[in-house]
Amino acid sequence: MTCLISLPCFIFEALIFVMKNFVEELRWRGMLHDIMPGTEDHLMKNMTAGYIGFDPTADSLHIGHLVQIMTLLQFQQCGHKPLALVGGATGMVGDPSGKSAERNLLSEEALRHNESCVKKQLEKFLDFSSGAKNAAEMVNNFDWFKEFTFLDFIREVGKHITVNYMMAKDSVQKRLETGLSFTEFTYQLVQGYDFYWLYKNKQCLLQMGGSDQWGNIVTGTELIRRKADGQAYALTTQLIKKADGTKFGKTEGGNVWLDSKKTSPYKFYQYWLNTSDEDAANFIKIFTQRNQTEIETLVQEHSLAPHQRKLQLELAKDITIRVHSKEDYEAAVKASSILFGNSVTEDLQSLDEDTLLAVFEGVPQVAIHRSTLESCGTVTDLLSEATKSIIFSSKGEARKMIQGGGVSINKTKLVDVNQKPDFTLLQNKYLLAQKGKKNYYLIIVD
């Protein structure tokens, strides 16, 4: 038997690479949708540069982008070179795919700001270090389009793709009924040229994206074939849907963002923690790097005691740490225990202001002046008249419930209706009143 150590380095690397099948990785995780013939064979034989585009229409990505981010992460983990294309140019146009109306166009200044924010978020997932052979790379299509005149574009790109070919795309057909601007109609040519440019300048042979991007992606492979007589490949992933039919990544408040200023780590953690059993079993394959054996074990353990929500806990932990940090995850767990568990005043006082407000977002709030608090003779006064009868409509109602042991301030149970309200303010500004087991009120002391 030949010893691997004695083989030339490039052969040894190739043998290692063959064991990392990117397409199979997507397949068992339930992520694969469409794939161009020959793509899997090519990836098994060669380290390949592949890209996914992110249009910077906001200054943060949201969890709807996570499938594509994880696709690039898996791509790099399997030994390939990921290119993340931040669409400074295409972001000025707007992709009609999956849209019922044309998007507002952003200024270059706004797009540049959004691009820098998106890059910072992608750096949490991909290895951009220059020392890595398959280091990730960020590219911006504005860099090659900014000097590309309209006349040059229709000569160099437009003549290679027929109108019939463009009209046949589903993304175009679906929008013809509601109206499609020339700007949006040409989007597939712009994206196709991105692929061509990366093929010529970055030796990029693969474009990936969501299943709604198939038409735009194969326009790129067709342009490469016609303009450069080259061979390129295409692969798309499944669009994620929740088991109950509601849209993945959306809440009543809108998108679940990766930026902690737009969606707090606590709310981010809670989103994953509150997924159904069926969704958790699906999401843990897509949004974590746990291997097949680990996931099958977790699913089995979960099925033996579903009430313990092991899948949801592991999913929420993994993805919160990856997107934010271990410290943010631990703070989110602590905040959850305060709201739903048997916490004490010290636990509540340990929360920073942002987390405190995130935990109690949506609970009734009442603002009082500091002098009003100081003039209250008893907690009964505070919880009724001083707080505008929002917590208790009368002193009698407040007294009765306090005497029954059903009222707390800052997680400390009240036992004396005549107690002075000399509580330590949370963050020097807040008091948390609790009536019964589930009714919270945030008193804001101005």
C-alpha positions in Angstrom: 0.0 0.0 0.0 1.4 3.4 -1.0 2.0 5.8 1.9 0.2 9.1 1.4 3.1 11.0 2.9 5.3 10.0 0.0 2.9 11.4 -2.6 3.6 14.8 -4.2 1.8 17.6 -2.3 -0.7 18.4 -5.0 -1.8 14.8 -5.2 -2.2 14.6 -1.5 -4.3 17.8 -1.4 -6.4 16.4 -4.2 -7.1 13.2 -2.3 -8.2 15.2 0.7 -10.3 17.5 -1.4 -12.2 14.6 -3.1 -13.6 13.6 0.4 -15.3 17.0 0.7 -18.4 16.9 -1.6 -20.0 20.3 -1.5 -23.1 19.3 -3.5 -23.7 16.2 -1.3 -23.3 18.5 1.8 -26.1 20.7 0.5 -28.2 17.7 -0.6 -28.3 16.0 2.8 -29.0 19.3 4.5 -32.0 19.8 2.3 -30.6 22.9 0.8 -30.1 21.9 -2.9 -32.7 22.9 -5.5 -31.3 23.1 -9.1 -27.9 22.3 -10.4 -26.5 22.5 -13.9 -25.3 19.1 -15.3 -21.6 18.6 -14.7 -21.3 20.9 -11.7 -20.9 18.2 -9.1 -18.3 16.4 -11.1 -16.3 19.6 -11.7 -16.4 20.5 -8.0 -15.1 17.0 -7.0 -12.1 17.4 -9.2 -11.1 21.1 -8.8 -10.8 23.8 -6.2 -13.3 26.3 -7.7 -14.1 29.9 -7.2 -17.8 30.5 -6.8 -19.9 33.5 -5.9 -23.2 34.7 -4.5 -24.5 38.2 -4.9 -25.8 40.4 -2.0 -27.6 43.6 -3.0 -26.9 46.2 -0.3 -30.4 47.7 -0.2 -30.1 48.0 3.6 -27.3 48.6 6.1 -27.7 45.1 7.5 -28.4 41.6 6.2 -31.3 39.7 7.8 -31.9 36.0 8.5 -33.4 35.7 5.0 -29.9 36.0 3.7 -28.5 33.3 6.0 -29.1 30.4 3.6 -26.8 32.1 1.1 -24.3 33.0 3.7 -24.3 29.4 5.0 -24.0 28.2 1.4 -20.8 30.2 1.0 -19.5 28.9 4.4 -20.1 25.3 3.4 -18.5 26.0 0.0 -15.3 27.3 1.8 -15.3 24.5 4.3 -15.3 22.0 1.4 -12.1 23.5 0.1 -13.5 26.0 -2.5 -13.0 29.7 -2.8 -16.0 31.9 -2.0 -16.6 35.2 -3.6 -19.1 37.5 -2.0 -20.3 40.0 -4.5 -21.8 43.2 -2.9 -23.9 44.7 -5.7 -23.1 48.4 -5.6 -24.2 48.6 -9.2 -27.1 46.1 -9.3 -28.3 47.6 -6.0 -28.9 50.8 -8.0 -31.1 48.9 -10.5 -33.2 46.4 -8.5 -33.8 42.7 -9.3 -37.4 41.9 -10.4 -37.2 38.3 -9.3 -39.8 37.5 -6.7 -40.9 41.2 -6.6 -44.4 42.6 -7.4 -43.2 46.2 -7.7 -40.1 48.1 -8.6 -37.8 49.0 -5.7 -36.7 52.5 -4.9 -33.2 53.3 -6.2 -30.6 54.3 -3.7 -27.9 56.9 -4.0 -24.2 55.9 -4.4 -23.5 57.3 -0.9 -26.2 55.2 0.7 -25.1 52.1 -1.1 -21.4 52.6 -0.1 -22.5 52.8 3.5 -24.6 49.7 3.2 -21.8 47.8 1.5 -19.4 48.5 4.4 -21.9 47.3 6.9 -22.7 44.1 5.0 -19.0 43.3 4.7 -18.5 43.4 8.4 -21.3 40.9 8.9 -20.0 38.5 6.2 -16.6 38.6 7.9 -18.2 36.8 10.9 -18.9 33.8 8.7 -16.2 33.6 6.0 -12.4 33.4 6.3 -11.0 36.4 4.5 -7.4 35.9 5.8 -4.9 36.3 3.0 -2.9 33.3 4.1 -5.6 30.8 3.3 -5.4 29.1 -0.1 -9.1 29.4 -0.5 -9.5 32.7 1.3 -12.9 34.4 0.8 -12.9 37.6 -1.2 -15.3 40.6 -1.4 -16.0 42.2 -4.7 -18.2 45.1 -5.7 -19.7 45.2 -9.2 -19.8 49.0 -9.0 -16.0 48.9 -9.5 -16.4 47.4 -13.1 -19.6 49.1 -14.0 -18.9 52.7 -13.0 -16.9 53.4 -16.2 -19.0 51.1 -18.4 -21.0 53.4 -20.8 -24.4 52.5 -22.1 -23.1 52.2 -25.6 -20.3 49.9 -24.5 -22.8 47.8 -22.6 -25.2 47.2 -25.5 -22.2 46.5 -27.8 -20.3 44.2 -25.5 -23.2 42.5 -23.7 -26.6 43.2 -25.2 -25.8 41.7 -28.7 -25.0 38.3 -27.2 -28.4 37.7 -25.5 -31.6 37.8 -27.5 -34.8 39.5 -26.4 -36.6 36.1 -26.9 -34.2 34.5 -24.4 -34.8 37.3 -21.9 -38.6 37.3 -22.3 -38.8 33.6 -21.5 -37.5 34.1 -17.9 -40.2 33.5 -15.2 -39.1 36.6 -13.4 -40.0 38.7 -16.5 -43.2 36.8 -17.4 -44.6 37.3 -13.9 -44.0 41.0 -13.9 -45.4 41.7 -17.4 -49.0 41.8 -16.0 -48.2 44.5 -13.4 -45.6 46.4 -15.5 -41.9 46.0 -15.9 -39.5 48.9 -16.5 -36.6 48.7 -18.9 -34.3 49.1 -16.0 -35.6 45.9 -14.4 -35.8 44.1 -17.7 -32.1 44.5 -18.2 -31.2 43.3 -14.7 -30.5 39.8 -15.9 -27.9 41.2 -18.4 -26.2 43.2 -15.7 -26.1 40.1 -13.4 -25.0 38.0 -16.4 -22.1 40.4 -17.0 -21.1 40.1 -13.3 -20.6 36.4 -13.9 -18.7 37.0 -17.1 -16.4 39.6 -15.4 -15.6 37.3 -12.5 -15.0 34.4 -14.9 -12.5 36.5 -16.9 -10.8 38.3 -13.9 -11.2 36.0 -10.9 -11.4 32.6 -12.7 -14.9 32.1 -11.2 -16.7 29.1 -12.6 -19.8 28.9 -10.4 -22.6 31.2 -9.5 -25.0 30.2 -6.6 -28.2 31.8 -5.3 -31.7 31.1 -4.2 -34.0 29.2 -6.5 -35.7 32.4 -7.7 -32.3 33.4 -9.2 -32.0 30.5 -11.6 -33.0 32.5 -14.6 -30.5 35.3 -13.9 -27.7 32.8 -13.2 -28.0 30.8 -16.4 -28.1 34.1 -18.3 -24.5 34.5 -17.0 -23.5 31.0 -18.0 -25.0 31.6 -21.5 -23.1 34.9 -21.8 -19.8 33.2 -20.9 -20.5 30.5 -23.5 -21.4 33.0 -26.3 -18.9 35.7 -25.5 -15.9 33.7 -24.2 -16.6 30.2 -25.6 -16.3 29.1 -21.9 -17.9 26.6 -19.6 -19.4 27.8 -16.3 -21.8 26.3 -13.8 -24.9 27.1 -11.8 -26.4 25.9 -8.5 -29.4 27.2 -6.5 -30.7 26.5 -3.1 -34.2 26.0 -1.7 -36.2 29.0 -0.6 -36.9 28.4 3.1 -40.5 28.1 4.2 -41.9 27.5 7.7 -44.0 24.5 8.4 -47.1 26.6 9.2 -46.9 28.4 5.9 -45.8 31.7 7.3 -42.8 33.5 5.8 -39.4 32.5 7.2 -37.5 35.4 8.8 -40.5 37.6 9.4 -42.1 38.6 12.7 -44.9 41.0 13.5 -42.2 43.7 13.7 -40.7 42.9 10.3 -37.4 41.4 9.4 -35.1 39.7 11.9 -31.8 41.5 11.3 -28.3 40.4 11.9 -27.4 43.9 13.2 -27.9 44.0 17.0 -29.2 47.6 16.8 -32.0 46.6 14.5 -32.9 43.3 16.2 -31.5 42.8 19.7 -29.6 39.6 20.5 -32.4 38.7 22.9 -35.1 39.0 20.2 -32.8 37.2 17.8 -32.4 34.3 20.3 -36.1 34.2 21.0 -36.9 33.9 17.3 -35.0 30.6 17.0 -36.1 29.4 20.4 -39.8 29.8 19.4 -39.6 27.7 16.2 -41.7 24.6 15.9 -40.3 21.1 16.3 -40.6 20.5 12.6 -38.9 23.8 11.7 -36.1 23.3 14.3 -35.3 19.9 12.8 -35.0 21.5 9.4 -33.2 24.7 10.4 -30.5 23.0 12.5 -29.3 21.3 9.3 -29.3 24.5 7.3 -28.1 27.1 9.8 -25.4 25.2 11.8 -22.3 23.3 10.8 -23.1 20.3 12.9 -22.5 17.1 11.0 -25.2 14.6 10.0 -24.5 12.2 12.9 -24.7 15.0 15.5 -28.0 16.3 14.1 -29.5 12.8 13.9 -28.6 12.3 17.5 -30.1 15.6 18.5 -33.3 14.9 16.7 -33.5 11.5 18.4 -32.9 13.0 21.8 -35.5 15.7 21.1 -38.1 13.1 20.1 -37.7 11.3 23.5 -38.5 14.5 25.4 -40.0 17.2 23.1 -41.1 19.3 26.1 -37.4 20.0 26.9 -37.1 21.7 23.4 -33.5 20.4 23.0 -33.5 21.1 19.2 -34.6 24.7 19.7 -32.2 25.4 22.5 -29.2 24.0 20.5 -30.3 25.9 17.3 -30.8 29.2 19.2 -27.4 28.8 21.0 -25.4 28.0 17.9 -26.7 30.7 15.6 -26.9 33.4 18.3 -23.2 32.9 19.1 -22.2 32.8 15.4 -24.1 36.0 14.5 -23.5 37.9 17.7 -21.2 36.5 20.4 -21.1 34.1 23.3 -21.6 36.9 25.7 -24.7 38.1 23.9 -26.0 34.5 23.9 -25.5 34.2 27.7 -27.2 37.6 28.2 -30.2 36.4 26.1 -30.4 33.2 28.2 -30.3 35.2 31.4 -33.0 37.6 30.1 -35.2 34.6 29.1 -34.9 33.1 32.6 -35.8 36.5 34.1 -39.0 36.7 32.1 -40.1 33.1 32.2 -38.2 31.6 35.2 -37.8 32.1 38.9 -35.5 35.1 38.9 -34.6 37.6 41.6 -33.9 41.3 41.8 -30.2 40.8 41.3 -30.8 39.1 38.0 -32.9 41.9 36.8 -30.4 44.5 37.9 -27.7 42.8 35.9 -29.4 43.5 32.5 -28.1 46.4 30.5 -30.7 49.0 29.3 -31.0 47.7 25.7 -31.6 44.1 26.9 -34.0 45.2 29.5 -36.1 47.1 27.0 -35.9 44.3 24.5 -37.1 41.8 27.0 -40.1 43.9 28.0 -40.8 45.3 24.6 -44.6 45.5 24.1 -45.5 45.5 27.8 -47.6 48.5 29.0 -45.5 51.4 30.0 -46.2 54.4 32.2 -44.0 57.4 32.7 -43.9 59.4 36.0 -41.8 62.2 37.2 -39.2 61.5 39.8 -40.8 63.9 42.2 -44.1 61.9 41.9 -42.3 58.8 43.0 -40.7 60.5 45.9 -44.0 61.9 47.1 -45.7 58.5 47.1 -46.3 57.5 50.7 -46.8 53.8 50.0 -46.5 51.2 47.2 -50.3 51.2 47.1 -50.2 54.9 46.0 -47.5 54.2 43.4 -49.3 51.3 41.8 -52.7 53.1 41.5 -53.0 56.9 41.4 -49.3 57.7 40.8 -49.2 55.5 37.7 -52.5 56.9 36.3 -54.5 53.8 37.2 -52.8 51.8 34.4 -51.6 49.1 36.8 -54.4 49.1 39.3 -57.6 51.1 38.9 -57.9 51.8 42.6 -56.0 51.7 45.9 -58.5 49.0 47.1 -57.7 46.7 44.2 -53.9 47.2 44.7 -54.2 46.5 48.5 -56.2 43.3 47.9 -53.7 41.8 45.4 -50.7 42.8 47.5 -52.2 41.1 50.5 -52.8 38.0 48.4 -49.1 37.9 47.4 -49.7 38.6 43.8 -47.6 41.8 43.2 -43.9 42.3 42.8 -41.6 45.3 42.1 -38.3 44.4 40.4 -39.0 40.7 41.0 -39.3 41.3 44.8 -42.7 40.3 46.2 -44.6 42.9 48.1 -45.9 41.9 51.5 -46.9 45.2 53.1 -49.5 47.5 51.6 -48.0 50.5 53.5 -44.4 49.8 52.4 -42.5 52.9 51.1 -41.7 52.7 47.4 -37.9 53.3 48.0 -36.8 50.7 45.4 -33.5 50.9 43.6 -34.2 52.0 40.0 -33.1 49.7 37.2 -30.5 51.6 35.1 -31.4 54.5 37.4 -34.6 54.9 35.4 -37.0 52.0 35.5 -39.2 50.0 37.9 -40.7 46.7 36.8 -44.1 45.9 38.3 -45.6 42.5 38.0 -49.3 41.7 38.7 -50.0 38.0 38.8 -47.8 35.6 36.9 -47.8 37.1 33.4 -48.8 40.8 33.7 -45.8 43.1 33.5 -45.7 46.9 33.6 -42.6 49.1 33.0 -42.6 52.3 35.1 -40.3 54.9 33.5 -39.1 57.4 36.1 -38.1 60.6 34.2 
